[in-house]
Amino acid sequence: MNQAPHRYKYFDFVMAAFVTVLLCSNLIGPGKVAQIDLPGLGLVTYGAGVLFFPVSYIFGDILTEVYGYARARRVVWAGFAALGFASFMSWAVVAMPPAREWPNQAAYETVFGQVPRIAMASLLAFWAGEFVNSYVLAKMKLWSAGRHLWMRTIGSTLVGEWVDSLIFYTLAFYGVWPVGQVIEVMITNYLIKSGWEALATPLTYKVVAVLKRAEHEDYYDRDTNFNPFTLGQ
């Protein structure tokens, strides 16, 4: 007699939250360059989206920790497809001829116009970074026998965010910006994103604990196929 599949109450909501954060941080955040005056550091310039994009890694950690790598893999592919469609839609809408009486085409291009090279770099960086993050967390959970959650959430993020930053800034800006500037911005944004998630560790602990109790699940990827190109278990 086949065992009934485990039905989760909140998995769909976590997936929806992951995709929402991903789309917002990639479509709304990059349109603005922000600046803040920090004591001892002076003016620090950063992309507004850098404060929100790490939230997708928090959700990635939660998904893998509670539901396992295979289910997190499906969510990453869903996010990849959503981000790809959003990038295409942004390009198509901006490219449509505006009505002669509509005065906002230039503003629309500034906010939503995406250079194809940057859009592709963003897609590839997200895909690779999220899979590396999920893989490292799943393996660290096995190695640690489920202990020290903070170690694997922070450790997997450090590796995943580095892969993401390395791919994105190299593909998007190498040959366009001076090499020194590419490296400086890459390292600065990497430190901001990684530090942000480290600070969010107490919140991650609470969400993971609530979901594990509610779902009656604490998945260990002992027999998981880690191939990122399959959607099965």
Phi, psi and omega in degrees: 000126182286140179282137180295140180296148179291125179260124182261141182276330190239359183303315181298324180290321178295319178298316179298320179295318178301310182294321179298311179298318180299312181295315182296317183291333180268335182258324182267314186298313186295344183286352183229132172260121183255164181213138180223144180263108182258136178302128178086341181248336183082206182286126177244124181256136183205158174284133184302327183293342184294339179277345184248329182303322179300339178299328178295327177289326176297315177296323177298319176297314181298316181299312182291318182296318185270312190257347178098162184298318186299318179287323176297324179299319178297322180291321178298317178294323176297317178295321178298315179296318180296317180293322177297316179294319180297322178295317178296318181295321177300314179298315184294317182294318179295324183285341180296136180298126180285153174296146184298331182270359181268120190265007192253015183300316182297318179295321180296319178295322180297318185278315189249352178289122183245130172290127183308322180298319181289320178299316179293320178298319180296317180297311182294320181294316177300311183301310182292316183297317181292321179292320177296317179302312182293318181297313182297318180296316181298318180291320179294328178295321177292315182298324184267001183056036176082003179272164173056063179304319182301325183294318182278329177292316179288316181298316180293325178293318179302318180286312182297316180294328178292317177299314179302309183295318181298314181292313186297306186290329177291311182289325186278324192232355178294128183090347177258312174263158170300147183303319180299321179290320177302314182294318181297311181293321179301311183292318180299310181293325176298316180294320179296311183296315181292319179295323179300314182289326177299320178294332181276004183305316178301321178293320178300317178304313184294316181296316179299315181297317180296315182292320179299318178291316184291323184268349185055046184218138172210082196283136173244128185273062182284324183241025185280141170275114185272009176299120183287349186262014175237152180253004179275185179280000000 
